């Protein structure tokens, strides 16, 4: 990787600011999934083991008003982090001020402070989200080194990533950031072939940049999910009451022409009369009749996609194949997930979001080479965009 990492810098006796991604789901103050906390552990432990003092920053949810603060404190996260590290973690319920400065000043080598939710600064003028320079400068003043390990926010220029880095403080990538960039970056820059991309989800508009960027790179692009029916419409097929973006039909035509036989659409669907798990459903091949809506790819499409995947050496998957949250319309996503999980000698990457949740739920997560922790960031990387949080890290 062309960016400096935490291994390229001396941490001994240094106050190390670490931007982590602790944006975990909470219910009634209890963490329901601590995956993101665990993902940050290698970098945090490395800082501590090498004599650094760790000051951790993260956002949690969206905070626009004082009322939004309820249930958005990082206090439960700091507690869980302490359990996972097996050591005491100091939590400061402030984002700036004397209490924070004293806690940082009192840190000894190998100790940890967790700063309150950075988005508490958004209540008065979106200082975090709009990258207020004074806020970035203040946070940078608390440390000697900045480690950005929050890939999930790398596509955003916030005070707690780009703002801190832009002050001139030495800025390096953490292990999670490094891993994300290596897997996704290498998959696009130097893929082992055949390279197959599987794109699902509801909207073509969410994936236009990805499709355009992958047409010259991928050997095949398999299209599933709700955006299938915009492509069906572009081909002159009827889609009944299925989801469609009429303003993107012409664009879908252009993409099909540009890609030639690289883009592969499904050959059958599972359709029903209502957006419900419980209404009768049927397999439809070809045109979808009026009164029916497709909510999943069909069994022949699962076979078609699985056959194409069989020889793949690089696979990138982003987006479910149907309405995965309805059990009767989850079989397409399950089938594709199984086909990728069962590949041997292939680099298999999930670009975060619903696909990652599907792999976790189905118990296949450990069979993938890499599951991204940042859905939005991984999409922008797949689009070939420059991520502000990544650009702000010092080059080697």
Buried (B, 14 or more C-beta within 10 A) or exposed (E): BEBBBBEEBEBEEBBBBBBBBBBBEBEEEEBEEBBBBEBBBBBBBBBBEBBBBBBBBBBBBEBEEEEBBEEBBBBBBBEBBBEBBEEEBBBBBEBBEEEBBEBBEEBEEBBBBBBBBBBBBBBEEBBBBBBBEEBBBBBBEBBBBBBBBBBBBBBBBBBBBBBBBBBEBBBBBBBBBBBBBEBBBBBBEEBEEBBBBBBBBBBBEBBBBBBBBBBEBBBBBBBBBBBBBBBBBBEEEBBBBBBBBEEBBEBBBEBBEEBEEBBBBBBBBBBBBEEEBEEEBEEBEEEBEEEBBBBBBBBBBBBBBBEBBEEBBBBBBBBBBBBBEBEBBBBBBBBBBBBBBBBEEBBBBBBBBBBBBBBBBBEBBEBBBBBBBBBBBBBBBBBEEEBBBBEBBBEE
